[in-house]
Amino acid sequence: MVDDDRAVRESLADVLRDEGYDVETAANGRVALTHLEAGLAPDVVLLDLMMPVMDGWSLLARLRQTPTLARIPVLVITAAGPLVIEPIGKLTHGHLTKPLDVERLLNALERCCSAAA
């Protein structure tokens, strides 16, 4: 999970761990990319778009340009509206808007993880 808001990142990670998911977190795209390039192989990346250092758009572009990382499903989580989301729609496996509905998130994660299996 990649989100610069520590409270959001930690609370969502706790919810997902309670649901049985293994969760790794990163405060920005640069940290996430470093972990992924070092061999972290998640079933799905939950990605905020608006972050300092390396935003979600930049990370998504790098993931899609790197053959070993391009296969990882990305689920965007953002407060941005549809006009912001639409251009990246074909590069992701969906998006959820903040504030998050946990049930929708769990359903989306289940779909992504099933598709990756």
Beta strands, then each sheet from edge to edge (+ up, - down):
strand 1: 45-47
strand 2: 74-78
strand 3: 95-97
sheet 1: 1+ 2+ 3+
end
